Amino acid sequence: MTNATLQSRLAAANAFTMTLREKWERIDKSQADIARDAWIDPGYLSKLISGEKAKPSRDTIIRLATFGMGLTRYDTDDLLIAAEYAPLTTERNRE
């Protein structure tokens, strides 16, 4: 793995972590409740929030945002984009 590839992955992980924390601060739900509702291991979620783990899969982000955190599709898109995945919603159908 080249240094540029590693730096790109770290930047994506940091952007995802920051966005995840921002979204979590707006809801009233514990990490344990989020993990349970999203079918994610609580330890894994803790590592995502702390930035110890790199970005999760696209499906995990969708489960985390939708079921775990109850986010809107636009907030879910923010998480997906921060992790360098394609959003659920295109600009055309956001209106």
FIROKOL-277424 format. One record per residue: residue number from 1; residue in three letters; x, y, z of N, C-alpha, C, O in turn. Coordinates in nm, 2 decimals, decimal comma, padded with zeros to 4 digits. Layout:
N
<r NUM 'ALA' <X Y Z> <X Y Z> <X Y Z> <X Y Z>>;
...
END
This chain:
95
<r 1 'MET' <00,09 -00,12 00,00> <00,00 00,00 00,00> <00,09 00,12 00,00> <00,18 00,13 00,08>>;
<r 2 'THR' <00,06 00,21 -00,09> <00,14 00,34 -00,10> <00,10 00,43 00,01> <00,00 00,42 00,08>>;
<r 3 'ASN' <00,19 00,53 00,04> <00,17 00,63 00,14> <00,04 00,71 00,11> <-00,03 00,75 00,20>>;
<r 4 'ALA' <00,02 00,74 -00,02> <-00,09 00,82 -00,06> <-00,22 00,75 -00,04> <-00,32 00,81 00,01>>;
<r 5 'THR' <-00,22 00,62 -00,06> <-00,34 00,53 -00,04> <-00,37 00,53 00,11> <-00,49 00,54 00,15>>;
<r 6 'LEU' <-00,27 00,51 00,19> <-00,29 00,51 00,34> <-00,34 00,64 00,39> <-00,43 00,64 00,47>>;
<r 7 'GLN' <-00,29 00,75 00,34> <-00,33 00,88 00,38> <-00,48 00,90 00,34> <-00,56 00,96 00,41>>;
<r 8 'SER' <-00,52 00,86 00,22> <-00,65 00,87 00,18> <-00,75 00,79 00,27> <-00,86 00,84 00,30>>;
<r 9 'ARG' <-00,71 00,67 00,30> <-00,79 00,59 00,39> <-00,81 00,65 00,53> <-00,92 00,65 00,59>>;
<r 10 'LEU' <-00,70 00,71 00,58> <-00,70 00,77 00,71> <-00,79 00,90 00,71> <-00,87 00,92 00,80>>;
<r 11 'ALA' <-00,78 00,97 00,60> <-00,87 01,09 00,59> <-01,02 01,05 00,58> <-01,10 01,12 00,64>>;
<r 12 'ALA' <-01,05 00,95 00,51> <-01,19 00,90 00,50> <-01,24 00,85 00,64> <-01,35 00,88 00,68>>;
<r 13 'ALA' <-01,15 00,78 00,71> <-01,19 00,73 00,84> <-01,21 00,85 00,94> <-01,30 00,85 01,01>>;
<r 14 'ASN' <-01,12 00,95 00,93> <-01,14 01,06 01,02> <-01,26 01,14 00,98> <-01,33 01,19 01,08>>;
<r 15 'ALA' <-01,29 01,16 00,86> <-01,41 01,23 00,82> <-01,54 01,16 00,86> <-01,63 01,22 00,91>>;
<r 16 'PHE' <-01,54 01,02 00,85> <-01,65 00,94 00,89> <-01,67 00,95 01,04> <-01,78 00,97 01,09>>;
<r 17 'THR' <-01,56 00,94 01,12> <-01,56 00,95 01,26> <-01,62 01,08 01,31> <-01,71 01,08 01,40>>;
<r 18 'MET' <-01,57 01,19 01,25> <-01,62 01,32 01,29> <-01,77 01,34 01,26> <-01,84 01,39 01,34>>;
<r 19 'THR' <-01,81 01,29 01,14> <-01,95 01,30 01,10> <-02,04 01,21 01,19> <-02,15 01,26 01,23>>;
<r 20 'LEU' <-01,99 01,09 01,22> <-02,07 01,00 01,31> <-02,09 01,07 01,45> <-02,19 01,06 01,51>>;
<r 21 'ARG' <-01,98 01,12 01,50> <-01,99 01,19 01,64> <-02,09 01,31 01,63> <-02,17 01,32 01,72>>;
<r 22 'GLU' <-02,08 01,38 01,53> <-02,17 01,50 01,51> <-02,32 01,45 01,51> <-02,40 01,52 01,58>>;
<r 23 'LYS' <-02,35 01,35 01,43> <-02,48 01,30 01,43> <-02,53 01,24 01,56> <-02,64 01,26 01,60>>;
<r 24 'TRP' <-02,44 01,17 01,63> <-02,47 01,11 01,76> <-02,50 01,21 01,86> <-02,59 01,19 01,95>>;
<r 25 'GLU' <-02,43 01,32 01,86> <-02,45 01,43 01,96> <-02,60 01,49 01,95> <-02,65 01,54 02,05>>;
<r 26 'ARG' <-02,66 01,48 01,83> <-02,79 01,53 01,81> <-02,91 01,44 01,85> <-03,02 01,48 01,86>>;
<r 27 'ILE' <-02,87 01,32 01,88> <-02,98 01,22 01,92> <-02,96 01,18 02,07> <-02,85 01,20 02,13>>;
<r 28 'ASP' <-03,07 01,14 02,13> <-03,06 01,10 02,27> <-03,07 00,95 02,28> <-03,17 00,89 02,31>>;
<r 29 'LYS' <-02,95 00,89 02,25> <-02,95 00,74 02,25> <-02,81 00,70 02,29> <-02,71 00,75 02,25>>;
<r 30 'SER' <-02,80 00,59 02,37> <-02,67 00,54 02,42> <-02,60 00,46 02,31> <-02,67 00,41 02,22>>;
<r 31 'GLN' <-02,47 00,44 02,32> <-02,40 00,36 02,23> <-02,46 00,21 02,23> <-02,47 00,15 02,13>>;
<r 32 'ALA' <-02,49 00,16 02,35> <-02,54 00,03 02,36> <-02,67 00,01 02,29> <-02,70 -00,09 02,22>>;
<r 33 'ASP' <-02,76 00,11 02,30> <-02,89 00,11 02,23> <-02,87 00,12 02,08> <-02,94 00,05 02,01>>;
<r 34 'ILE' <-02,78 00,20 02,04> <-02,76 00,22 01,89> <-02,71 00,09 01,84> <-02,75 00,04 01,73>>;
<r 35 'ALA' <-02,61 00,03 01,91> <-02,55 -00,10 01,86> <-02,66 -00,21 01,85> <-02,66 -00,29 01,76>>;
<r 36 'ARG' <-02,74 -00,22 01,96> <-02,84 -00,32 01,96> <-02,94 -00,30 01,84> <-02,97 -00,40 01,77>>;
<r 37 'ASP' <-02,99 -00,18 01,83> <-03,09 -00,15 01,72> <-03,03 -00,17 01,58> <-03,11 -00,19 01,49>>;
<r 38 'ALA' <-02,90 -00,15 01,56> <-02,84 -00,16 01,43> <-02,78 -00,30 01,41> <-02,72 -00,33 01,30>>;
<r 39 'TRP' <-02,79 -00,39 01,51> <-02,73 -00,53 01,50> <-02,58 -00,52 01,48> <-02,52 -00,59 01,39>>;
<r 40 'ILE' <-02,52 -00,43 01,55> <-02,37 -00,41 01,55> <-02,31 -00,44 01,68> <-02,37 -00,41 01,79>>;
<r 41 'ASP' <-02,20 -00,51 01,69> <-02,13 -00,53 01,81> <-02,10 -00,40 01,88> <-02,04 -00,31 01,82>>;
<r 42 'PRO' <-02,13 -00,39 02,01> <-02,11 -00,27 02,09> <-01,96 -00,23 02,09> <-01,93 -00,11 02,08>>;
<r 43 'GLY' <-01,87 -00,32 02,10> <-01,73 -00,29 02,09> <-01,68 -00,23 01,96> <-01,60 -00,14 01,96>>;
<r 44 'TYR' <-01,74 -00,29 01,85> <-01,71 -00,24 01,72> <-01,76 -00,09 01,70> <-01,69 -00,01 01,65>>;
<r 45 'LEU' <-01,88 -00,07 01,75> <-01,94 00,07 01,74> <-01,85 00,17 01,83> <-01,82 00,28 01,78>>;
<r 46 'SER' <-01,81 00,12 01,94> <-01,72 00,21 02,02> <-01,59 00,24 01,95> <-01,54 00,36 01,96>>;
<r 47 'LYS' <-01,54 00,15 01,88> <-01,41 00,17 01,80> <-01,44 00,26 01,68> <-01,35 00,34 01,64>>;
<r 48 'LEU' <-01,56 00,25 01,62> <-01,59 00,35 01,51> <-01,60 00,49 01,57> <-01,55 00,58 01,51>>;
<r 49 'ILE' <-01,67 00,50 01,68> <-01,69 00,64 01,74> <-01,55 00,70 01,79> <-01,53 00,82 01,77>>;
<r 50 'SER' <-01,47 00,62 01,84> <-01,34 00,67 01,89> <-01,24 00,69 01,77> <-01,13 00,75 01,79>>;
<r 51 'GLY' <-01,27 00,63 01,66> <-01,17 00,65 01,54> <-01,07 00,54 01,54> <-00,98 00,54 01,45>>;
<r 52 'GLU' <-01,08 00,44 01,63> <-00,98 00,33 01,63> <-01,00 00,24 01,50> <-00,90 00,18 01,46>>;
<r 53 'LYS' <-01,12 00,23 01,46> <-01,15 00,14 01,34> <-01,17 00,23 01,22> <-01,23 00,34 01,23>>;
<r 54 'ALA' <-01,13 00,18 01,10> <-01,15 00,25 00,98> <-01,30 00,24 00,94> <-01,38 00,18 01,01>>;
<r 55 'LYS' <-01,34 00,31 00,84> <-01,48 00,31 00,80> <-01,54 00,17 00,78> <-01,47 00,08 00,73>>;
<r 56 'PRO' <-01,66 00,16 00,82> <-01,73 00,03 00,81> <-01,78 00,01 00,66> <-01,76 00,10 00,58>>;
<r 57 'SER' <-01,84 -00,10 00,64> <-01,90 -00,13 00,51> <-02,02 -00,03 00,48> <-02,07 00,03 00,58>>;
<r 58 'ARG' <-02,06 -00,02 00,36> <-02,17 00,07 00,33> <-02,30 00,02 00,39> <-02,38 00,10 00,45>>;
<r 59 'ASP' <-02,32 -00,11 00,39> <-02,44 -00,17 00,46> <-02,44 -00,15 00,61> <-02,55 -00,12 00,66>>;
<r 60 'THR' <-02,32 -00,15 00,67> <-02,32 -00,13 00,81> <-02,35 00,02 00,84> <-02,42 00,05 00,94>>;
<r 61 'ILE' <-02,31 00,11 00,76> <-02,34 00,25 00,78> <-02,49 00,27 00,77> <-02,55 00,35 00,85>>;
<r 62 'ILE' <-02,55 00,21 00,67> <-02,69 00,23 00,65> <-02,77 00,17 00,77> <-02,86 00,24 00,82>>;
<r 63 'ARG' <-02,73 00,05 00,82> <-02,80 00,00 00,94> <-02,78 00,09 01,06> <-02,87 00,11 01,13>>;
<r 64 'LEU' <-02,66 00,13 01,07> <-02,62 00,22 01,19> <-02,71 00,35 01,18> <-02,77 00,39 01,29>>;
<r 65 'ALA' <-02,71 00,41 01,07> <-02,78 00,54 01,06> <-02,93 00,52 01,07> <-03,00 00,59 01,14>>;
<r 66 'THR' <-02,99 00,42 00,99> <-03,13 00,41 00,98> <-03,19 00,34 01,11> <-03,28 00,40 01,17>>;
<r 67 'PHE' <-03,14 00,22 01,14> <-03,20 00,15 01,25> <-03,14 00,19 01,39> <-03,21 00,21 01,49>>;
<r 68 'GLY' <-03,01 00,21 01,39> <-02,94 00,24 01,52> <-02,97 00,38 01,56> <-02,99 00,40 01,68>>;
<r 69 'MET' <-02,96 00,48 01,47> <-02,97 00,62 01,51> <-03,09 00,69 01,47> <-03,13 00,80 01,52>>;
<r 70 'GLY' <-03,17 00,62 01,38> <-03,30 00,68 01,33> <-03,28 00,81 01,25> <-03,36 00,90 01,26>>;
<r 71 'LEU' <-03,17 00,82 01,18> <-03,14 00,94 01,10> <-03,22 00,95 00,97> <-03,27 00,85 00,92>>;
<r 72 'THR' <-03,23 01,07 00,92> <-03,30 01,09 00,79> <-03,21 01,03 00,68> <-03,09 01,01 00,70>>;
<r 73 'ARG' <-03,27 01,02 00,56> <-03,19 00,97 00,45> <-03,08 01,07 00,42> <-02,97 01,04 00,37>>;
<r 74 'TYR' <-03,10 01,20 00,44> <-03,00 01,30 00,41> <-02,88 01,29 00,51> <-02,77 01,31 00,47>>;
<r 75 'ASP' <-02,91 01,27 00,64> <-02,81 01,25 00,74> <-02,73 01,12 00,71> <-02,61 01,11 00,73>>;
<r 76 'THR' <-02,81 01,02 00,67> <-02,74 00,89 00,63> <-02,65 00,92 00,51> <-02,54 00,86 00,51>>;
<r 77 'ASP' <-02,69 01,00 00,41> <-02,60 01,03 00,30> <-02,48 01,10 00,35> <-02,37 01,08 00,30>>;
<r 78 'ASP' <-02,49 01,19 00,45> <-02,37 01,26 00,50> <-02,27 01,16 00,55> <-02,15 01,17 00,53>>;
<r 79 'LEU' <-02,32 01,05 00,62> <-02,23 00,95 00,67> <-02,17 00,87 00,56> <-02,05 00,84 00,56>>;
<r 80 'LEU' <-02,25 00,84 00,46> <-02,20 00,76 00,35> <-02,09 00,84 00,27> <-01,99 00,79 00,23>>;
<r 81 'ILE' <-02,12 00,97 00,25> <-02,03 01,05 00,17> <-01,90 01,07 00,25> <-01,79 01,07 00,19>>;
<r 82 'ALA' <-01,91 01,09 00,38> <-01,79 01,10 00,46> <-01,70 00,98 00,46> <-01,58 00,99 00,47>>;
<r 83 'ALA' <-01,76 00,86 00,44> <-01,69 00,74 00,43> <-01,65 00,70 00,29> <-01,60 00,60 00,26>>;
<r 84 'GLU' <-01,67 00,80 00,20> <-01,64 00,79 00,05> <-01,72 00,68 -00,02> <-01,67 00,61 -00,10>>;
<r 85 'TYR' <-01,85 00,67 00,02> <-01,95 00,58 -00,05> <-02,05 00,67 -00,13> <-02,06 00,79 -00,10>>;
<r 86 'ALA' <-02,11 00,61 -00,22> <-02,22 00,68 -00,29> <-02,34 00,70 -00,20> <-02,37 00,61 -00,12>>;
<r 87 'PRO' <-02,40 00,82 -00,21> <-02,52 00,84 -00,13> <-02,64 00,77 -00,17> <-02,64 00,72 -00,28>>;
<r 88 'LEU' <-02,74 00,76 -00,08> <-02,87 00,69 -00,12> <-02,95 00,78 -00,21> <-03,02 00,73 -00,30>>;
<r 89 'THR' <-02,93 00,91 -00,19> <-03,02 01,01 -00,26> <-02,93 01,09 -00,36> <-02,82 01,13 -00,33>>;
<r 90 'THR' <-02,98 01,11 -00,48> <-02,91 01,19 -00,58> <-02,97 01,34 -00,56> <-03,07 01,36 -00,50>>;
<r 91 'GLU' <-02,89 01,43 -00,61> <-02,93 01,57 -00,60> <-03,07 01,59 -00,66> <-03,15 01,67 -00,61>>;
<r 92 'ARG' <-03,10 01,52 -00,77> <-03,23 01,54 -00,84> <-03,35 01,50 -00,75> <-03,45 01,56 -00,76>>;
<r 93 'ASN' <-03,33 01,39 -00,67> <-03,45 01,35 -00,60> <-03,45 01,40 -00,45> <-03,52 01,35 -00,37>>;
<r 94 'ARG' <-03,36 01,49 -00,42> <-03,36 01,56 -00,29> <-03,47 01,66 -00,28> <-03,50 01,70 -00,16>>;
<r 95 'GLU' <-03,52 01,71 -00,39> <-03,61 01,82 -00,38> <-03,75 01,78 -00,34> <-03,84 01,86 -00,33>>;
END
